[in-house]
Amino acid sequence: MTTGANVLRNGGFEAPDTVFPPDASWRDDGWSTYFFNPSVDYGRCDIVSGGSPEGSFHARCAVNTVESGAQGWHFLLSQTGFPVSDGRTYELEFRVRASASRLVEVSVQHNGGAPYTPGGNVVLMATSSWTVFRYRFRASLPAGGTDPSAKLAFWLLSGGTSSAGTVEFDDVRLRMLP
C-alpha cells in the first residue's frame, strides 16, 4: 500500500450504480449494506446525484424506524477488501450529513473473527449540514502483520437511534500516514 493513497474504492461514489445490494452482497466497487435480521426493513442505501459536496454523486441511506433493542451494527453501509497493517497510523476522512441530528458510529474492523476493531470505533453526531469528519488511529492486530481484507463500516443505528431519517456520505478516504 502506498503511504497517503486512499485504500478505499469509489470513496466519492462517482461510479454510480443506483442500488446497494442488500445483506452483504458486494457491489463491484466494494460498497454494500448489511442487515442483521433480513426480515426487518431497516432501510436502504442508494447512490444519488444532486447536492453532493464533492463530485456529482454521494451515498444516501434511508433509515426506517426499527424495533426497540436494535444495535448500531444491525444496519451497516460498509466496504471490505483493503489492507490494514499492525502498528501503522491511519486517517479516515469523510463528509456526512443527516436529515436531523443523529449519532453515527464508524469503525475500521478486522473482517473475520474477533477482535473486530483494530482501529476502534468512534461515534459522531451527524447534522443537517455537510460536515467533514477526520479520525486518526493506530492499527492493532492481535497477530501483528497485515489484515489484507479489512472492513470500514458506518453503523446507521448507533446510540439506540431508531427514528426514521436519512444519513448521507461522500468523499470517504482511508489512508496510511507516513
TORKOL-889131 format. One record per residue: x negated, y, z of N, C-alpha, C in turn; residue in three letters. Coordinates in steps of 0.001 Angstrom, whole numbers, padded with zeros to 6 digits, always signed. Each point is the difference from the previous one (the first is absolute). Layout:
XYZXYZXYZAla ...
This chain:
-000839-001172+000000+000839+001172+000000-000885+001237+000000Met +000329+000955-000851-000743+001248-000078+000417+000904+001150Thr -000979+000559+000707+000301+000924+001077+000743+001200-000568Thr +001095+000360+000646+000772+001167-000411+001080-000270-001025Gly -000036-001141-000689+001015-000306-001015+001271-000519+000677Ala +001148+000322-000579+001268-000503+000513+000085-001496-000286Asn +000215-000807+001043+000082-001453-000189+001416-000453-000355Val +000969+000918+000069+001387-000340-000318+000276+000188-001478Leu +000929-000794-000504+000430+000131-001393+001259+000863-000051Arg +000070+000879-000964+001179+000826-000241+000466+000741+001251Asn -000943+000600+000723+000323+000738+001217+000860+001231-000243Gly +000009+000499-001232+000849+001131-000347+001321-000417-000609Gly +000223-001310-000125+001230-000560-000567+000241+000501-001430Phe -001088+000274-000704+000096+000545-001357+000156-001070-001070Glu -000075-001274+000372+000281-001090-000937+001396-000494+000346Ala +001012+000743-000443+001345-000271+000501+000610-001293-000506Pro +000644-000638+000892+000871-001135-000238+001129+000310+000964Asp +001196+000051-000411+001031+000666+000780+000341-000638+001335Thr -000209-001289+000163+000424-000656+001237-001142-000831+000564Val -000149+000040+001323-000936-000888+000677+000689-001334+000201Phe -000666-001096-000316+000643-001294+000246+000151-000221+001505Pro +001069-000649+000411+000215-000220+001428-000790-001177+000544Pro -000158+000056+001309-000459-001142+000777-001303-000610-000488Asp -001030+000819-000008-001367-000434-000260-000242-000499-001417Ala +000827+000421-000955-000304-000250-001406-000785+001211-000484Ser -001206-000215-000474-000899+001123-000276+000169+000521-001415Trp -000050+001321-000129-000024+000642-001305-001403-000162-000572Arg -000146+000290-001275-001315-000087-000625-001009+000940+000657Asp +000472+001119+000549-000922+000964+000599-000231-000257+001486Asp +000526-001081+000546-000277-000369+001382+001017+000461+001022Gly +000887+000943-000320+000987+000491+000962+001192-000952+000082Trp +000553-000122+001198+001171-000835+000194+000743+000440+001246Ser +001194-000540+000169+000731+000159+001243+000085-001354+000682Thr +000193+000033+001299+000168-001215+000790+001201+000201+000909Tyr +000859-000999+000080+001138+000001+000910-000134-001197+000930Phe +000015+000238+001305-000127-001076+000979+001133-001009-000136Phe +001224+000493-000152+001169-000862-000119+000662+000308-001336Asn -000173-000840-001001+000544+000291-001328+001516+000175-000036Pro +000708-000454+001035+001457+000162-000002+000438+001369+000527Ser -000956+000815+000500+000305+001344+000489-000366+000996-001091Val +000894+000932-000275-000253+001037-001010-000729+001168+000664Asp -001332-000128+000120-000809+001040+000628-000092+001247-000870Tyr +000078-000156-001307-000142+001122-000923-000756-000440-001237Gly -000587+000967-000705-000779-000317-001193-000984+001128-000258Arg -001047-000334-000769-000995+000989-000414-000042+000035-001522Cys -000140+001199-000536-000079+000200-001446-001086+001019-000306Asp -000494-000032-001226-000852+001085-000488+000915+000965-000725Ile -000088+001273+000386+000889+001017-000561-000814+001157-000559Val +000608+000748-000911-000649+001189-000552+000711+001240+000528Ser -000711+001100-000042+000559+001268+000449-000279+000233+001476Gly -000472+001189+000312-000262+000368+001386-001258-000596+000582Gly -000837-000589-000844-001235-000611+000486-001038+001080+000265Ser -000703-000074+001119-001010+001018+000297-001269-000159-000830Pro -000228-001199-000517-001206-000308-000773+000413-000878-001167Glu -000218+000432-001220+000392-000784-001160+001492+000083-000249Gly +000521-000987-000731+001406+000011-000400+000895-000940+000802Ser -000587-000962+000700+000788-001033+000668-000424-000157+001450Phe +000892-000561+000811-000304-000358+001383+000933-001136+000422His -000277-000603+001146+000842-001083+000523+001046+000595+000930Ala +001232-000457-000155+001093+000404+000900+000618-001260+000580Arg +000019-000063+001333+000602-001137+000696+001267+000467+000689Cys +001116-000573-000402+001286+000276+000635+000182-001020+001114Ala +000110+000495+001217+000127-000863+001168+001464-000002+000421Val +000578-001183+000100+001382-000133+000449+000037-000106+001521Asn +001152+000250+000578+000179-000232+001427-000067-001504+000221Thr -000810-000412+000957-000199-001432+000221+000410-000384+001420Val +000044-001307+000225+000429-000524+001290-000937+000453+001120Glu +000537+000086+001205-000855+000344+001129-000992-001137+000200Ser -001152+000331+000504-001038-000989+000204-000942-000169-001177Gly +000261+000718-001087-000912-000079-001147-001352+000593+000402Ala -001050-000630-000453-001357+000469+000263-000512+000808-001189Gln -000998+000862+000232-000542+000838-001055-000449-000776-001223Gly -000560-001171+000206-000548-000801-001097+001060-000832-000719Trp +001248+000121+000359+001052-000758-000680+000296+000512-001404His -000436+001222-000335+000144+000554-001353-001291+000742-000305Phe -000776-000536-000940-001311+000557-000336-000075+000407-001464Leu -000744+001061-000271-000537+000290-001328-001483-000283+000147Leu -000527-000880-000830-001386-000420+000233-000741-000300-001291Ser -001320-000069+000151-000886-000431-001072-001063-000891+000621Gln -000357-001044-000719-001009-000929+000481-001031-000236-001103Thr -001110-000619+000370-000971-000410-001009-001206+000904-000145Gly -000348+000744+001024-001194+000862-000056-000927-000385+001157Phe -001310+000244-000141-000937-000415+001041-000138+001012+001144Pro -000173-000525+001199-000346+000797+001182-001156-000719+000687Val -001059+000738+000311-001213-000598+000574-000167+000378+001469Ser -000369-000992+000803-000213+000188+001430-001044+001081+000262Asp +000310+000879+000970-000943+001021+000429-000038+001243-000876Gly +000678-000015-001115+000013+001155-000905+001131+000954+000380Arg -000215+001290-000275+001004+001020+000283+000770+000307-001274Thr +001317+000102+000146+000910+000252-001123+000855+001228+000303Tyr +000459+000626-001069+000966+001082+000139+001218-000329-000844Glu +001157+000022+000630+001276-000162-000680+000628+001380-000105Leu +000420+000367-001202+000637+001291-000230+001211-000213-000897Glu +001096+000665+000322+001199-000083-000831+000902+001185+000304Phe +000970+000209-000875+001031+001014+000207+001288-000731+000351Arg +000753+000600+000912+001242-000611+000465+001032+001079+000284Val +001268-000328-000236+001116+000837+000448+001198-000917+000207Arg +000968+000515+000759+001203-000771+000302+001209+000922-000121Ala +001164-000593-000169+001228+000791-000110+000313+000714+001313Ser -000426-000566+001109+000090+000609+001331-001182-000540+000796Ala -000433+000727+001002-001163-000427+000776+000190-001416+000520Ser -001024-000829-000214+000033-001381+000482-001423-000521+000142Arg -000177-000972+000867-001301-000628+000201-000275-000982-001128Leu -001247-000019-000447-000483-000975-000966-001317-000526+000555Val -000139-001297+000018-001242-000613+000449-000744-000503-001223Glu -001322+000081+000050-000819-000482-001114-001128-000842+000573Val -000345-001052-000720-001101-000852+000445-000810-000466-001194Ser -001267-000208+000251-000863-000727-000931-000279-001308+000712Val +000439-001099-000606+000046-001273+000683-000826-001073-000700Gln -000388-000981+000811-000501-001253-000544+001207-000680-000634His -000128-000500-001205+001116-000620-000694-000069-001507+000193Asn +000475-000434+001119-000047-001412+000353+000291-000126+001478Gly -000698-000872+000684+000239-000222+001420-000493+001122+000886Gly +000335-000104+001274-000387+001000+001004-001519-000013+000175Ala -000619+001095+000420+000637+001299+000233+000292+000706-001322Pro +001141+000656-000052+000472+000583-001246-000554+001387-000296Tyr -000456+000712+000985-000299+001422-000200-001453+000365+000259Thr -000893-000184-000975-001388+000402+000199-000167+001511+000109Pro +001002+000754-000426-000065+001456+000098+001002+000554+000986Gly +000742-000869+000647+001021+000465+000919+001188+000588-000727Gly +001017+000323+000767+001199+000629-000536+000039+001438+000498Asn +000595+000865-000787+000185+001385+000416+001434+000396-000356Val +000633+000754+000890+001371+000448-000196-000021+001497-000274Val +000781+000419-000991+000066+001419-000328+001447+000427-000124Leu +000220+001299+000061+001341+000540-000173+000088+000557-001413Met +000845-000622-000814+000261+000512-001347+001119+001034+000113Ala -000162+001121-000679+000998+001068+000029+000552+000220-001401Thr +000857+000991-000155+000639+000247-001293-000910+000727-000991Ser -001206+000348+000409-000979+000616-000909-001120-000990-000291Ser -000505+000039-001244-001153-000838-000319-001151+000398+000906Trp -000594-000980+000660-001106+000222+000919-001129-000955-000352Thr -001241+000504+000002-001167-000854-000208-000405-000577+001350Val -000148-001309+000051-000407-000691+001211-001339-000675-000257Phe -000946+000166+000925-001320-000648-000094-000285-000737+001300Arg -000566-001190-000150-000312-000832+001155-001312-000722-000281Tyr -000941+000093+000918-001282-000719-000125-000044-001122+001022Arg -000583-001109-000420-000153-001131+000912-001251-000772-000357Phe -000522-000704+000993-001132-000901-000197+000553-001416+000013Arg -000214-000720-001088+000546-001356-000131-000678-000947+000976Ala +000790-000852+000604-000504-001004+000921+000629-001335-000373Ser -000808-000850-000594+000471-001331-000398-000570-001033+000967Leu +000789-000968+000438-000457-000935+001028-001215-000824-000399Pro -000109-000347-001258-001132-000825-000434-001061+000844-000696Ala +000141+001340+000041-000926+000855-000733+000245-000145-001489Gly -000929+000436-000798+000119-000161-001437+001045+000898-000622Gly +000633-000499-001060+000974+000772-000768+001277-000798-000165Thr +001114+000682+000183+001297-000577-000349+000253+000425-001434Asp -000038-000923-000966+000120+000386-001409+001427+000345-000431Pro +000975-000260+000869+001394+000197-000396+000798+000654+001124Ser -000483+001161+000464+000666+000709+001090+001340+000558-000474Ala +000769+000529+000967+001352+000475-000289+000233+001366+000640Lys +000528+000921-000783+000483+001289+000498+001509-000119+000118Leu +000566+000374+001142+001445-000117+000187+000565+001265+000633Ala +001048+000539-000622+000794+001071+000588+001208-000657+000645Phe +000133+000159+001313+001084-000609+000768+001160+000990-000007Trp +001077-000345-000660+001075+000958-000245+001052+000056+001098Leu -000075-000878+000995+000957+000021+001113-000706+000279+001318Leu -001073+000774-000008-000817+000207+001193+000725+000736+001106Ser -000461-000261+001207+000519+000686+001168+001462-000279+000267Gly +000486-001128-000488+001402-000325+000186+000920+000827-000887Gly -000564+000710-000972+000819+000793-000906+000875-000933-000812Thr +001282+000123+000177+000897-000871-000749+001027+000809-000780Ser -000184+001311-000054+000956+000828-000723-000336+000031-001487Ser +001034+000221-000792-000173+000062-001453-000746+001272-000377Ala -000703-000059-001132-000728+001157-000524-001025-000445-001010Gly -000785+000938-000493-001057-000336-000947-001357+000374+000560Thr -001001-000763-000414-001402+000292+000288-000721-000097-001334Val -000805+001018-000331-000680+000044-001288-001505+000084+000201Glu -000740-000627-000925-001459-000045+000075-000589+000364-001358Phe -001177+000636+000034-000717+000307-001233-001475+000126+000319Asp -000799-000142-001041-001443+000250+000081-000661-000781+001140Asp +000245-001312+000051-000508-000855+001065-001419-000431-000354Val -000943+000307+000894-001404-000336-000234-000624-000626+001236Arg -000753-001057-000221-000805-000612+001059-001407-000113-000539Leu -000937+000614+000711-001379-000041-000483-000957-000266+001140Arg -001076-000714-000338-001065-000259+000962-000908+001217+000047Met -000318+000475+001188-000867+001155+000144-001461-000437+000063Leu -000895+000881-000383-001438-000360+000029-000481-000264+001418Pro 
